[in-house]
């Protein structure tokens, strides 16, 4: 056994000088398990060399054990909220952010953030009472909040949205916050550090007022963006926006779906009427490229010379077909250009910052349903011509990148780790166990077009909660996440609302080969 261990240690050390694929081809064959299973040996190779590939001393094995009831208490340290890979540490950023804190954006930049701007995924709710200072506006549910990274102080920017989920900082210096519901809207915020307690008084008309009851000049509802159940978003400097509609197949009745044989959620693209060509921040919301433009839905073809679409055509070549913003979901399902391609609950969506080819690469999670043995997937698409759109021209190539299994499933959030290109994927297990975060390698030079392997990095200890909003700092060594919707029976309300914990994870190492 000692000889076997020494041989494997030499093999592992050699990996630091070559790719995983090359190591597997040149290393002496050493059976690591009695079953002599090649796939298991590759998994063990990833674990043994986790510092090289993932920047942690050792990944997790089993997930956290299940809990019941109200696990969360005021006295718990941050380390009690998550199991972590060896070498990582947890600390609180705040424990007073609103319940269902979901995705966030760094402000004013990823490189030097002072605040995190969070979506609070709560439903519309009247909390009773009114807002200061003029006591004119009823106090509604918090929807967008900012967290000071140094003090942990939390302030509410906007109230009254329905299930705020997708949120991004735009290249022109605003915040876009979107709703994950069948009639989901998008709200653009100018100066998020200077805006406090504005309220959406009518989601239908897009009326937003300040605490004095006056029409807000700092926040506007963007009715030219598609009306869908938003979560994932990718925004280009030109103003082009990609987003997914979180809809499961077979959803009925309308407006949520179109019957038991209906498709799932489509992918959409917004192209502004005038593409932005400057990097300067805007000073007025009228200057935003979101003010006017055209919306398209993605239709994948099973062949390369025409749009042969329909059930079974989920990967391959794709074209964009026009839809209306106000009826984007219905048009995508029944539109004149033919049905858009549906996926099983598209959730988070991100630009791949390491992509260097033509156009852009976007990747998103499809949650699927683990109890039905559809374990979740990450799908990636290269759009070779983000704008302008030539309707019917197949500019998109789409394929699956990560596929789930019994232990790794219900994919929700994802983030590309800066410098390494590893993609981190957070689970939304619902009521089916504790949520984990996995790290997956990029696809290397081997024949396939999928990740080269994944390991478990984090597991939430509270079975009533889930990890969400996972995102790295610009240097790739620190990550932040929300421990969302925990059972709060032991915790006090803040501002008349239940709370969540925001955790900071430190200790990720970046191998010298990435320090260029």
Secondary structure, 3 states (H helix, E strand, C coil): CHHHHHHHHHHHHHHCCCCHHHHHHHCCCCCCCCCCCHHHHHHHHHHHCHHHHHCCCECECCCCCCCCCCCCCCCCCHHHCEEECECCEEEEEEEEEECCEEEEEEECCCCCCCEEEEEECCCCCEEEEECCCCCCCEEECEEEEEEECCCCCEEEEEECCCCEEEEEECCCCEEEEEECCCCCCEEEEECCCCCCCEEEEECCCCEEECCCCCECCCEEECCCCCCCCEEEEEECCCCCEEEEECCCCCCCCCCCCCCCCCCCECEEEEEECCCCCCCCCCCCHHHCHHHCEEEEEEEEECCCCCCCCCCCCCCEEEEEEEECCCCHHHHHHHCCCCCCCCECCEEEEEECCCCCCCCEEEEEEECCEHHHCECCEEEEEEECCCCCCCCCCEEEEEEEEEECCCCCCCEEEEEECCCCCCEEEEECCCCCCCCEEEEECCCCCCCCCCCCCEEEEEEECCCCCEEEEEEECCCCCEEEEEEECCCCCCCCCECCECEEEEEEEECCCCCHHHCC
